[in-house]
């Protein structure tokens, strides 16, 4: 699989990685053996980048990755985790003492003395303007608790603020055919600064798989049921903030645009991989088969220019008015 340098980390990672939110919680239960099977399938297909967070399953996702890497020390996987969402979301909690405590927990969960990459997990907007926050992150690097740090953001404005910080190695942001705003300013700014871009929510919480209808019902413990309007966390994390009925119709049109030669999910991942400035895209998977299919999308032929233009037109007609001004 193609490898790209992840910004200021200087490390190569696979252009398609693995997001592990599904292995923790909020997408319904995944048995431990099945979760380990997902990790193994991804690695077998060339994935060298896992993304997790201390809040996924209250640490379960990190623990599963830690166990897998102990059993497969030859896997050569770069692991990015996140911190900050286990505390009240106020800027005053983003201080060195808390960073050390959160970092200690993640290091225990992952079984590592020094973590490859730690990202602030969509912190309050005010955090990005606080020098002391980034001084504290620099301290974690100096103490060799972490090799590098980045941020996971909700908005393009937050991404641009983080990119301007000299120690920021990477920015994780929602990017998919239903979320095009990062293409305007964020990706060019990141490329100019040498900051890596990790694209998350690449299938708009499954909408772009083309498998759902307006009558699809998700489990009660699935965020696609309980967070459609932002009841639990930022609405943009669920279906990329797109109204579900609108998204189902747009996804059907996306499948027509990209054609029958490849699955809609593979086309959506290929679209992201082709965007200049993207380092890695991190689709999640609940099964080994899903992990293999996602990884295979990296090797598909590029989408032609006419298809890219049609995707832009679809976004402008059906999606832009609902999301572009918000994130």
C-alpha positions as CSV (number, residue, x, y, z in Angstrom):
1,X,0.0,0.0,0.0
2,X,1.1,3.5,-0.7
3,X,2.8,5.2,2.3
4,X,2.9,9.0,2.9
5,X,4.8,11.1,5.4
6,X,2.6,12.1,8.3
7,X,3.5,15.8,8.5
8,X,6.0,16.8,11.1
9,X,6.2,13.3,12.7
10,X,8.5,12.4,9.8
11,X,7.0,8.9,9.8
12,X,5.5,7.0,6.9
13,X,1.9,5.8,7.3
14,X,-0.4,3.9,5.0
15,X,-2.7,6.1,2.9
16,X,-5.6,4.1,4.2
17,X,-5.4,3.6,7.9
18,X,-7.9,2.1,10.4
19,X,-10.1,4.1,12.7
20,X,-11.0,2.2,15.8
21,X,-14.0,4.0,17.3
22,X,-16.2,1.0,16.3
23,X,-14.0,-1.3,18.4
24,X,-14.6,0.8,21.5
25,X,-18.2,1.9,21.7
26,X,-21.0,4.0,20.2
27,X,-21.5,1.7,17.2
28,X,-22.9,-1.3,19.0
29,X,-21.0,-4.1,20.5
30,X,-18.0,-5.8,18.9
31,X,-16.7,-9.0,20.5
32,X,-13.0,-8.9,21.5
33,X,-12.0,-11.7,19.1
34,X,-13.8,-9.9,16.3
35,X,-12.1,-6.7,17.2
36,X,-8.6,-8.3,17.1
37,X,-9.6,-9.9,13.8
38,X,-10.3,-6.4,12.4
39,X,-6.9,-5.2,13.4
40,X,-5.2,-8.3,12.0
41,X,-7.0,-8.1,8.7
42,X,-6.1,-4.4,8.3
43,X,-2.4,-5.2,8.9
44,X,-2.5,-8.1,6.4
45,X,-3.8,-5.7,3.8
46,X,-0.9,-3.2,4.3
47,X,-2.4,-0.8,6.9
48,X,0.3,0.7,9.1
49,X,-1.7,3.4,10.8
50,X,-4.3,2.9,13.6
51,X,-6.2,5.8,15.1
52,X,-7.8,5.5,18.5
53,X,-8.8,7.6,21.5
54,X,-8.8,7.2,25.3
55,X,-12.6,7.7,25.3
56,X,-13.4,4.9,22.8
57,X,-15.1,2.4,25.0
58,X,-13.5,4.2,28.0
59,X,-10.1,2.8,26.9
60,X,-11.2,-0.5,25.4
61,X,-10.1,0.5,21.9
62,X,-6.6,1.4,23.2
63,X,-6.4,-1.8,25.3
64,X,-7.3,-3.9,22.3
65,X,-4.6,-2.3,20.1
66,X,-2.1,-2.7,22.9
67,X,-2.9,-6.4,23.2
68,X,-2.7,-6.8,19.4
69,X,0.7,-5.1,19.2
70,X,2.1,-7.2,22.0
71,X,1.1,-10.3,20.2
72,X,2.3,-8.9,16.8
73,X,5.4,-6.8,17.6
74,X,6.4,-7.2,14.0
75,X,3.3,-5.4,12.7
76,X,5.1,-2.1,12.2
77,X,2.0,0.0,13.1
78,X,2.1,3.7,13.9
79,X,-0.6,4.4,16.6
80,X,-2.3,7.8,17.0
81,X,-4.5,8.3,20.1
82,X,-6.4,11.3,21.5
83,X,-7.0,12.8,24.8
84,X,-9.3,15.4,26.4
85,X,-12.8,14.1,26.0
86,X,-13.0,12.3,29.4
87,X,-13.1,15.6,31.2
88,X,-15.5,18.5,31.3
89,X,-15.1,20.4,28.1
90,X,-13.8,23.7,29.5
91,X,-10.5,25.3,28.5
92,X,-9.3,25.2,32.1
93,X,-8.9,21.4,32.0
94,X,-6.3,21.6,29.2
95,X,-3.3,21.9,31.5
96,X,-0.1,20.0,31.9
97,X,-1.1,18.1,35.0
98,X,-4.1,16.7,33.3
99,X,-2.2,16.0,30.1
100,X,0.3,13.9,32.1
101,X,-2.5,12.0,33.8
102,X,-4.4,11.3,30.6
103,X,-1.1,10.4,28.9
104,X,-0.2,7.9,31.7
105,X,-3.5,6.2,31.2
106,X,-3.1,5.9,27.4
107,X,0.4,4.6,27.8
108,X,-0.8,1.9,30.2
109,X,-3.7,1.0,27.9
110,X,-1.4,0.8,24.8
111,X,1.5,-0.8,26.7
112,X,4.0,1.8,25.4
113,X,6.5,4.1,27.2
114,X,6.3,6.7,24.4
115,X,3.3,7.2,22.2
116,X,3.7,7.8,18.5
117,X,1.2,10.6,18.3
118,X,-1.3,12.2,20.7
119,X,-4.0,14.4,19.5
120,X,-6.2,16.8,21.4
121,X,-9.6,15.4,20.9
122,X,-11.8,18.2,19.5
123,X,-11.2,20.5,22.4
124,X,-13.1,23.8,23.0
125,X,-12.3,26.4,20.4
126,X,-10.6,28.7,23.0
127,X,-7.9,26.0,23.6
128,X,-6.4,26.7,20.2
129,X,-5.5,30.3,21.1
130,X,-3.8,29.4,24.5
131,X,0.0,29.4,24.3
132,X,0.2,27.4,27.6
133,X,-1.6,24.5,26.0
134,X,1.0,24.1,23.3
135,X,3.8,24.7,25.8
136,X,2.4,21.8,27.8
137,X,2.3,19.6,24.7
138,X,5.9,20.5,24.0
139,X,6.7,19.4,27.5
140,X,5.3,16.0,26.9
141,X,7.5,15.7,23.9
142,X,10.6,16.8,25.9
143,X,9.7,14.3,28.6
144,X,9.6,11.6,25.9
145,X,6.1,10.6,26.8
146,X,5.0,11.3,23.2
147,X,7.0,11.5,20.0
148,X,4.6,14.1,18.4
149,X,1.3,15.8,18.9
150,X,-1.6,16.9,16.8
151,X,-5.2,18.0,17.0
152,X,-8.5,16.6,16.0
153,X,-10.8,19.5,15.1
154,X,-14.5,20.2,14.3
155,X,-14.1,23.3,12.2
156,X,-11.8,24.6,9.5
157,X,-11.1,27.7,11.6
158,X,-9.8,25.4,14.4
159,X,-7.7,23.5,11.9
160,X,-6.1,26.7,10.6
161,X,-5.3,27.9,14.1
162,X,-3.6,24.6,14.9
163,X,-1.6,24.5,11.6
164,X,-0.2,27.9,12.6
165,X,1.4,26.4,15.7
166,X,5.0,25.3,15.0
167,X,4.8,22.1,17.0
168,X,1.6,20.7,15.4
169,X,2.5,17.6,13.5
170,X,-0.9,16.7,12.2
171,X,-4.6,17.8,12.0
172,X,-7.4,15.3,11.9
173,X,-10.6,16.7,10.2
174,X,-13.8,15.4,8.7
175,X,-13.3,15.2,5.0
176,X,-15.5,13.2,2.5
177,X,-17.6,13.9,-0.6
178,X,-20.3,15.4,1.7
179,X,-17.8,17.6,3.6
180,X,-15.7,19.7,1.1
181,X,-15.0,22.8,3.0
182,X,-11.5,21.7,4.1
183,X,-10.4,21.7,0.5
184,X,-10.8,25.5,0.3
185,X,-8.1,26.6,2.8
186,X,-7.2,23.8,5.3
187,X,-5.5,21.4,3.0
188,X,-3.4,24.0,1.2
189,X,-2.3,25.6,4.5
190,X,-1.3,22.2,5.9
191,X,0.7,21.3,2.8
192,X,2.5,24.7,3.0
193,X,3.3,24.2,6.6
194,X,4.3,20.5,6.4
195,X,1.4,19.4,8.6
196,X,-0.2,16.0,8.0
197,X,-3.9,15.7,7.3
198,X,-5.8,12.7,8.7
199,X,-9.3,12.5,7.1
200,X,-11.9,11.1,9.4
201,X,-15.6,10.2,9.1
202,X,-14.8,9.3,5.4
203,X,-18.0,7.5,4.7
204,X,-20.3,10.1,6.5
205,X,-21.1,7.5,9.2
206,X,-21.9,4.9,6.6
207,X,-24.1,7.0,4.4
208,X,-21.6,6.9,1.5
209,X,-21.6,3.1,1.6
210,X,-25.0,3.3,-0.1
211,X,-26.4,0.6,2.1
212,X,-29.0,2.7,4.0
213,X,-32.6,3.7,3.2
214,X,-34.7,6.3,4.9
215,X,-36.3,3.5,6.8
216,X,-33.0,2.1,8.2
217,X,-33.0,1.7,12.0
218,X,-29.8,1.7,14.0
219,X,-29.3,0.2,17.5
220,X,-30.2,2.3,20.5
221,X,-26.5,2.4,21.6
222,X,-25.4,3.5,18.1
223,X,-24.6,7.3,17.8
224,X,-26.4,7.3,14.5
225,X,-29.6,6.9,16.6
226,X,-28.9,9.1,19.6
227,X,-26.8,11.9,18.1
228,X,-28.5,12.9,14.9
229,X,-29.1,16.4,16.1
230,X,-26.0,16.7,18.3
231,X,-27.6,15.5,21.5
232,X,-24.5,13.8,22.8
233,X,-21.6,15.5,21.0
234,X,-21.0,17.7,17.9
235,X,-23.6,17.0,15.3
236,X,-21.0,17.1,12.6
237,X,-19.6,13.8,13.8
238,X,-22.8,11.9,12.9
239,X,-23.5,11.6,9.2
240,X,-21.1,14.6,8.8
241,X,-23.9,16.8,10.0
242,X,-26.1,16.0,6.9
243,X,-29.8,15.4,7.4
244,X,-30.3,11.6,7.2
245,X,-33.0,11.6,4.6
246,X,-31.1,14.1,2.4
247,X,-27.9,12.1,2.9
248,X,-29.6,8.8,1.7
249,X,-30.8,10.5,-1.5
250,X,-27.4,12.1,-2.1
251,X,-25.6,8.8,-1.4
252,X,-27.8,7.1,-4.1
253,X,-26.8,9.8,-6.6
254,X,-23.1,9.4,-5.5
255,X,-23.3,5.7,-6.3
256,X,-24.7,6.5,-9.8
257,X,-21.9,9.1,-10.4
258,X,-19.1,6.8,-9.5
259,X,-20.5,3.9,-11.4
260,X,-20.9,0.1,-10.9
261,X,-17.2,-0.7,-11.4
262,X,-16.4,-0.2,-7.6
263,X,-18.5,-0.1,-4.5
264,X,-19.6,3.4,-3.3
265,X,-17.5,3.1,-0.1
266,X,-14.4,2.3,-2.2
267,X,-15.2,5.3,-4.4
268,X,-15.6,7.6,-1.5
269,X,-12.2,6.5,0.0
270,X,-10.5,6.8,-3.4
271,X,-12.0,10.4,-3.7
272,X,-10.3,11.3,-0.4
273,X,-7.0,9.7,-1.2
274,X,-6.9,11.8,-4.4
275,X,-7.3,15.2,-2.6
276,X,-3.9,17.0,-2.6
277,X,-2.6,17.3,1.0
278,X,-4.3,14.3,2.5
279,X,-1.9,11.9,4.3
280,X,-4.2,9.2,5.4
281,X,-7.9,8.4,5.6
282,X,-9.1,6.3,8.6
283,X,-12.3,4.4,7.9
284,X,-13.6,2.3,10.7
285,X,-14.6,-1.4,10.4
286,X,-16.7,-3.8,12.5
287,X,-15.5,-6.9,10.7
288,X,-12.4,-8.2,9.0
289,X,-14.2,-8.2,5.7
290,X,-14.9,-4.4,6.0
291,X,-11.3,-3.8,7.0
292,X,-10.0,-5.6,3.9
293,X,-12.4,-3.8,1.6
294,X,-11.4,-0.4,3.0
295,X,-7.7,-1.2,2.5
296,X,-8.3,-2.4,-1.0
297,X,-9.7,1.0,-2.0
298,X,-6.2,2.5,-1.8
299,X,-5.2,0.5,-4.8
300,X,-8.1,1.3,-7.0
301,X,-7.7,3.4,-10.2
302,X,-8.0,7.2,-9.7
303,X,-11.4,8.7,-10.2
304,X,-11.5,10.6,-13.5
305,X,-11.8,14.4,-13.7
306,X,-15.4,14.2,-14.9
307,X,-16.4,12.2,-11.8
308,X,-14.6,14.6,-9.5
309,X,-16.5,17.4,-11.1
310,X,-19.8,15.6,-10.7
311,X,-19.1,14.9,-7.0
312,X,-18.5,18.7,-6.5
313,X,-21.8,19.4,-8.3
314,X,-23.7,16.9,-6.1
315,X,-22.3,18.6,-3.0
316,X,-23.2,22.1,-4.3
317,X,-26.8,21.1,-5.1
318,X,-27.7,18.8,-2.2
319,X,-25.2,19.2,0.7
320,X,-23.5,22.6,0.8
321,X,-26.4,24.7,2.2
322,X,-26.8,22.5,5.2
323,X,-23.1,22.0,6.3
324,X,-20.7,24.4,4.6
325,X,-21.3,27.4,6.8
326,X,-21.2,25.3,10.1
327,X,-17.9,23.5,10.0
